[in-house]
Amino acid sequence: MSKKILIGIIIMVVVVILGIGLYWSIQKQPKKYTGEIKKEIILGCETSLLPSAVWIAENKGYFQEEGLNVKIKEFGSGRTALRTMLNEGNLDMVTVAQTPVMFNSFSRSDYAIIAAMVYSDNDVKILVRQDKGIIDPSDLIGKKVGITKGSTGHFFLGLFLAHNGLELSEVETIDLEATDLPQALVEGRVDAISTWEPNILNAKSLLGEKVLLLPSKGIFREDFYFVPNRNFMENNPEILKSFLKAIEKGEEFIQKNRGESIDIVCERLKLDKELTASIWSDFNFELMLDQTILITLEDEARWAIREGLIDKKEIPNYLDFIYMDLLENVKPEAITIIR
C-alpha cells in the first residue's frame, strides 16, 4: 500500500470519527423551537429536588419546544414563592407544597392547583443534634426546633410529634427560611430541624455524626403542585397546557434517564451527586391529581384550626382550589379525583 493511500485512509477515518462525534453532540443538544414564542410565564420555583421536572425541562429545552419562554425566579421555599405571588403580583405561577396552599385558603381564593408534579413519603424529615441529648422523639420536649412557619415542615413536625404521643406545644419552634435551617443547626441556634431535601442533606454534610435522623418514613405523603394566579390561569389556558406538556416530557426523561437526571439537577442546585442519588428513589415524579390531595388539604386545615394557627373554624371546599381542565387536556388518565 502506497504512503499516499495510507494517509488518505487515515484522513477518512478521522473525518468519520469526528462526524460521528459531532452527530451525537448535536443529538444531545436541546431541540431549537423555530415557531412563534408564546407569552412568557414567570415561574416562582423552590430550589429543591421536588421540582426536578422543571430543572430537566429547562435544561433539555422542553419549554422552548412547546413555544414557551419560562422565566424562573428562585425561592428557598414554596411558602415564600406563593406569598410573593399573592402579595406582590409579579409571578404567574409557583411551585409549592400543600401546607402553604392550605394556610392561604382561609383568606385568599385567587389561586388554584392545576397539577401535582411529584409526591414523596420521605422528603420531609426531622434531623436532630445527638450531642444535645436527642436520640428519640421524647427527647424533643423543651428543645428548640427550627421550622419554616406555615410550610410543610411546620405541619410535619406537628404530625410527627402526634404520631409519637407528643404535642406541638411541648417544643419551642423557631421560624426560619428553609435554606437557613442547616446553618442554624450548625450554630446551635436550634437543636433540631423539620424540613425537606436538600436542606437535610446539607445539614448532614456539615455536621456528620453529630446529627441523627429520627424515623419518620411513611407517616405523611408530601405533594408538590403547580399553582398559578387564577387570573393568569383563566386568561392563558393554552400557555399552561403547553407548560404541562413540557413538564410531562421532563418527567418521562427522569423515568428513562436516572443518572443523567441526577447530574442535571445536582449541577443546577449545586448538590452532591452521591448523596442525591441515595435519596432519589424517595421521589415519584408524576403529573397527577388524585383524591389524596383533597384529603390531605382537609386534614391539614383541621390541624391548623385545632392548633389555633387559624382564627377561622370552617374548612374551605378544596375542590374550589383545584382546576382540572388543563391536566385533563394533557393527561386525562392522571385525574382520579371524585367530582
Helices and strands as residue ranges (DSSP letters): H 3-28, E 41-46, H 52-60, H 62-65, E 70-75, H 78-88, E 93-97, H 98-104, E 115-120, E 125-129, G 130-132, G 137-140, E 144-147, H 152-163, G 168-170, E 172-175, G 178-180, H 181-187, E 192-195, H 199-207, G 208-210, E 211-214, E 222-228, H 230-235, H 237-256, H 258-269, H 273-279, G 280-282, E 284-288, H 291-306, G 318-321, H 325-330, G 332-334
